[in-house]
Amino acid sequence: MRQGSDGQAVIRFRATGVSLLLAHLLLVGWLTLRPLDVPWVTASNLHLFAGIRADLSLGPVEAARRIGEGLLLLAPLGVLLPMAGGRLTVSPWASLIRTVAAGTLISATIELAQTGVPGQVVDVDSLLLNTTGVALAHLLVVPMCRARLRRRKQERVGVLPHPRDEAGQGATPTIPRVGIAP
C-alpha cells in the first residue's frame, strides 16, 4: 500500500495514524505523569506479579478494574503504531514483535519518568500489563484490518491476468535437446 496509484490514500492513512498516536501519547502522559497530591505514597513494586496479587486480594470487581486499567492504558498503541507505519503487506510476526517492542519501550519510559513525579511510583506489573494490552490489541485488530484493506485494494484495482495467461498466444514452443556429436 506504500506505492502505487493510491499514494494519497496512504499518506492520509499514515497521517491519521500519526495524529491519533500523538494524541493518545499526550493523554497517557497527562494521566501517568501528573503530580498527585497524596498524604503518603506506597513503595515501588519491583517484584513481578506482586501488584497483581495485591489487586486480586481486593475482590473481583476492584481487581478487574485495576487490571483492566493496566491492560487498556497503552492498548491503542497496538493498533496505532502499525497504522502510523502504513504497511499492508508485512509479516504478521514481524509486525507483532515491532509493535510489542515499541509498546514495551514506551511503557518502560513512562515508568522511569514516574520516579521523578511526586505521588507516582514505579510498578513493574504495570509494565507487564501495558505490554500485554498492546499485544492483545494488535492481535485482535491489526491482522483482520490488514486483510480487509488488502481485499478492498484488490477489488478496487482489479487483479489483471498475466500476459502469458492470455488464450490467444497458445503454448510456448520448446526445443528438444540435441546430443553432442562424438
C-alpha positions as a Markdown table, in Angstrom:
| # | Residue | x | y | z |
|---|---|---|---|---|
| 1 | Met | 0.0 | 0.0 | 0.0 |
| 2 | Arg | 3.0 | 2.3 | 0.2 |
| 3 | Gln | 3.5 | 2.8 | -3.5 |
| 4 | Gly | 1.2 | 2.9 | -6.5 |
| 5 | Ser | -1.7 | 4.9 | -7.8 |
| 6 | Asp | -3.3 | 5.3 | -4.3 |
| 7 | Gly | -0.4 | 7.2 | -2.8 |
| 8 | Gln | -2.6 | 10.0 | -1.5 |
| 9 | Ala | -4.7 | 7.4 | 0.4 |
| 10 | Val | -1.6 | 6.0 | 2.1 |
| 11 | Ile | -0.4 | 9.5 | 3.1 |
| 12 | Arg | -3.8 | 10.3 | 4.6 |
| 13 | Phe | -3.9 | 6.9 | 6.4 |
| 14 | Arg | -0.5 | 7.3 | 7.9 |
| 15 | Ala | -1.1 | 11.0 | 8.8 |
| 16 | Thr | -4.3 | 10.0 | 10.6 |
| 17 | Gly | -2.4 | 7.2 | 12.4 |
| 18 | Val | 0.4 | 9.6 | 13.5 |
| 19 | Ser | -2.1 | 12.2 | 14.6 |
| 20 | Leu | -4.1 | 9.7 | 16.7 |
| 21 | Leu | -0.8 | 8.2 | 18.1 |
| 22 | Leu | 0.4 | 11.6 | 19.2 |
| 23 | Ala | -3.0 | 12.5 | 20.8 |
| 24 | His | -3.0 | 9.1 | 22.6 |
| 25 | Leu | 0.5 | 9.6 | 23.9 |
| 26 | Leu | -0.3 | 13.1 | 25.2 |
| 27 | Leu | -3.3 | 11.7 | 27.0 |
| 28 | Val | -1.3 | 8.8 | 28.5 |
| 29 | Gly | 1.5 | 11.3 | 29.5 |
| 30 | Trp | -1.1 | 13.5 | 31.2 |
| 31 | Leu | -2.7 | 10.6 | 33.1 |
| 32 | Thr | 0.5 | 9.0 | 34.2 |
| 33 | Leu | 3.0 | 11.8 | 34.8 |
| 34 | Arg | 1.0 | 14.5 | 36.6 |
| 35 | Pro | 1.9 | 15.0 | 40.2 |
| 36 | Leu | -0.6 | 13.7 | 42.7 |
| 37 | Asp | -1.4 | 15.4 | 46.0 |
| 38 | Val | -1.5 | 12.5 | 48.4 |
| 39 | Pro | -0.6 | 12.3 | 52.1 |
| 40 | Trp | 1.6 | 9.2 | 51.6 |
| 41 | Val | 3.0 | 7.1 | 48.8 |
| 42 | Thr | 3.3 | 3.3 | 48.6 |
| 43 | Ala | 6.7 | 1.8 | 48.0 |
| 44 | Ser | 7.8 | 1.0 | 44.4 |
| 45 | Asn | 6.8 | -2.5 | 43.2 |
| 46 | Leu | 9.8 | -4.2 | 41.7 |
| 47 | His | 8.6 | -7.8 | 42.3 |
| 48 | Leu | 6.9 | -9.4 | 39.3 |
| 49 | Phe | 3.1 | -10.2 | 39.9 |
| 50 | Ala | 3.2 | -8.7 | 43.5 |
| 51 | Gly | 0.9 | -5.8 | 42.4 |
| 52 | Ile | -1.4 | -8.2 | 40.5 |
| 53 | Arg | -1.7 | -10.4 | 43.6 |
| 54 | Ala | -2.5 | -7.4 | 45.7 |
| 55 | Asp | -5.2 | -6.3 | 43.2 |
| 56 | Leu | -6.7 | -9.8 | 43.3 |
| 57 | Ser | -6.9 | -9.7 | 47.0 |
| 58 | Leu | -9.2 | -6.6 | 46.9 |
| 59 | Gly | -12.1 | -8.6 | 45.4 |
| 60 | Pro | -13.1 | -9.5 | 41.8 |
| 61 | Val | -14.7 | -6.1 | 40.9 |
| 62 | Glu | -11.8 | -3.9 | 42.1 |
| 63 | Ala | -9.2 | -6.4 | 40.7 |
| 64 | Ala | -10.9 | -6.4 | 37.3 |
| 65 | Arg | -11.0 | -2.6 | 37.3 |
| 66 | Arg | -7.3 | -2.2 | 38.3 |
| 67 | Ile | -6.0 | -4.9 | 35.9 |
| 68 | Gly | -8.3 | -3.6 | 33.2 |
| 69 | Glu | -6.9 | -0.1 | 33.6 |
| 70 | Gly | -3.3 | -1.5 | 33.2 |
| 71 | Leu | -4.3 | -3.5 | 30.1 |
| 72 | Leu | -6.2 | -0.7 | 28.4 |
| 73 | Leu | -3.8 | 2.2 | 29.1 |
| 74 | Leu | -1.5 | 1.5 | 26.2 |
| 75 | Ala | -3.6 | -0.9 | 24.2 |
| 76 | Pro | -4.4 | 1.6 | 21.5 |
| 77 | Leu | -0.7 | 1.6 | 20.6 |
| 78 | Gly | -1.2 | -2.0 | 19.3 |
| 79 | Val | -3.3 | -0.5 | 16.5 |
| 80 | Leu | -2.0 | 3.0 | 16.2 |
| 81 | Leu | 1.7 | 2.1 | 15.7 |
| 82 | Pro | 1.0 | -0.2 | 12.7 |
| 83 | Met | -1.4 | 2.4 | 11.3 |
| 84 | Ala | 1.2 | 5.1 | 11.5 |
| 85 | Gly | 3.6 | 2.7 | 9.7 |
| 86 | Gly | 1.1 | 2.4 | 6.8 |
| 87 | Arg | 2.1 | -1.1 | 5.6 |
| 88 | Leu | -0.3 | -3.6 | 4.2 |
| 89 | Thr | 2.0 | -6.4 | 3.2 |
| 90 | Val | 4.2 | -7.2 | 6.1 |
| 91 | Ser | 4.9 | -10.4 | 8.1 |
| 92 | Pro | 2.3 | -10.7 | 10.9 |
| 93 | Trp | 5.0 | -11.9 | 13.3 |
| 94 | Ala | 7.4 | -9.1 | 12.5 |
| 95 | Ser | 4.7 | -6.5 | 12.9 |
| 96 | Leu | 3.7 | -8.0 | 16.3 |
| 97 | Ile | 7.3 | -8.1 | 17.5 |
| 98 | Arg | 7.9 | -4.5 | 16.4 |
| 99 | Thr | 4.7 | -3.2 | 17.9 |
| 100 | Val | 5.2 | -5.0 | 21.2 |
| 101 | Ala | 8.8 | -3.9 | 21.5 |
| 102 | Ala | 7.8 | -0.3 | 20.9 |
| 103 | Gly | 4.9 | -0.6 | 23.4 |
| 104 | Thr | 7.3 | -2.1 | 26.0 |
| 105 | Leu | 9.8 | 0.8 | 25.4 |
| 106 | Ile | 7.1 | 3.4 | 25.8 |
| 107 | Ser | 5.8 | 1.8 | 29.0 |
| 108 | Ala | 9.3 | 1.5 | 30.4 |
| 109 | Thr | 9.9 | 5.2 | 29.6 |
| 110 | Ile | 6.7 | 6.1 | 31.4 |
| 111 | Glu | 7.6 | 4.0 | 34.5 |
| 112 | Leu | 11.1 | 5.5 | 34.7 |
| 113 | Ala | 9.7 | 9.0 | 34.2 |
| 114 | Gln | 7.4 | 8.4 | 37.2 |
| 115 | Thr | 10.3 | 8.2 | 39.5 |
| 116 | Gly | 10.7 | 12.0 | 39.4 |
| 117 | Val | 6.9 | 12.8 | 39.8 |
| 118 | Pro | 5.6 | 13.4 | 43.3 |
| 119 | Gly | 2.9 | 10.9 | 44.2 |
| 120 | Gln | 3.7 | 8.4 | 41.4 |
| 121 | Val | 5.6 | 5.2 | 42.0 |
| 122 | Val | 7.2 | 2.6 | 39.7 |
| 123 | Asp | 5.3 | -0.7 | 39.3 |
| 124 | Val | 6.8 | -3.5 | 37.2 |
| 125 | Asp | 3.4 | -5.1 | 37.0 |
| 126 | Ser | 2.0 | -2.1 | 35.1 |
| 127 | Leu | 4.9 | -2.6 | 32.6 |
| 128 | Leu | 3.7 | -6.2 | 32.1 |
| 129 | Leu | 0.0 | -5.3 | 31.9 |
| 130 | Asn | 0.7 | -2.4 | 29.4 |
| 131 | Thr | 2.8 | -4.6 | 27.2 |
| 132 | Thr | 0.1 | -7.4 | 27.3 |
| 133 | Gly | -2.6 | -4.8 | 26.4 |
| 134 | Val | -0.6 | -3.7 | 23.3 |
| 135 | Ala | 0.0 | -7.3 | 22.2 |
| 136 | Leu | -3.7 | -8.2 | 22.6 |
| 137 | Ala | -5.0 | -5.2 | 20.8 |
| 138 | His | -2.5 | -5.8 | 17.9 |
| 139 | Leu | -3.5 | -9.5 | 17.7 |
| 140 | Leu | -7.3 | -8.8 | 17.8 |
| 141 | Val | -7.4 | -5.9 | 15.3 |
| 142 | Val | -4.4 | -5.5 | 13.0 |
| 143 | Pro | -4.4 | -8.8 | 11.0 |
| 144 | Met | -8.1 | -8.6 | 10.4 |
| 145 | Cys | -8.0 | -4.9 | 9.3 |
| 146 | Arg | -4.9 | -5.5 | 7.0 |
| 147 | Ala | -6.7 | -8.5 | 5.3 |
| 148 | Arg | -9.8 | -6.3 | 4.7 |
| 149 | Leu | -7.7 | -3.4 | 3.3 |
| 150 | Arg | -5.8 | -5.8 | 1.0 |
| 151 | Arg | -9.1 | -7.3 | -0.3 |
| 152 | Arg | -10.5 | -3.9 | -0.8 |
| 153 | Lys | -7.4 | -2.8 | -2.7 |
| 154 | Gln | -7.5 | -5.9 | -4.9 |
| 155 | Glu | -11.2 | -5.3 | -5.7 |
| 156 | Arg | -10.6 | -1.6 | -6.5 |
| 157 | Val | -7.6 | -2.2 | -8.7 |
| 158 | Gly | -8.8 | -5.5 | -10.1 |
| 159 | Val | -6.5 | -8.4 | -10.5 |
| 160 | Leu | -5.2 | -8.3 | -14.0 |
| 161 | Pro | -4.3 | -11.6 | -15.8 |
| 162 | His | -0.6 | -12.2 | -16.5 |
| 163 | Pro | 0.2 | -11.6 | -20.3 |
| 164 | Arg | 1.3 | -15.3 | -20.6 |
| 165 | Asp | -2.1 | -16.5 | -19.5 |
| 166 | Glu | -3.9 | -15.0 | -22.4 |
| 167 | Ala | -5.6 | -17.6 | -24.6 |
| 168 | Gly | -4.7 | -16.0 | -28.0 |
| 169 | Gln | -1.0 | -16.8 | -27.8 |
| 170 | Gly | -1.1 | -20.5 | -27.2 |
| 171 | Ala | 1.6 | -22.7 | -25.7 |
| 172 | Thr | 5.2 | -21.7 | -25.7 |
| 173 | Pro | 7.2 | -23.9 | -28.2 |
| 174 | Thr | 10.0 | -26.0 | -26.8 |
| 175 | Ile | 13.2 | -27.0 | -28.4 |
| 176 | Pro | 14.2 | -30.7 | -28.0 |
| 177 | Arg | 17.6 | -31.4 | -26.6 |
| 178 | Val | 20.2 | -32.4 | -29.2 |
| 179 | Gly | 23.0 | -34.7 | -28.2 |
| 180 | Ile | 26.6 | -33.6 | -28.9 |
| 181 | Ala | 28.4 | -35.4 | -31.8 |
| 182 | Pro | 31.4 | -37.6 | -31.0 |
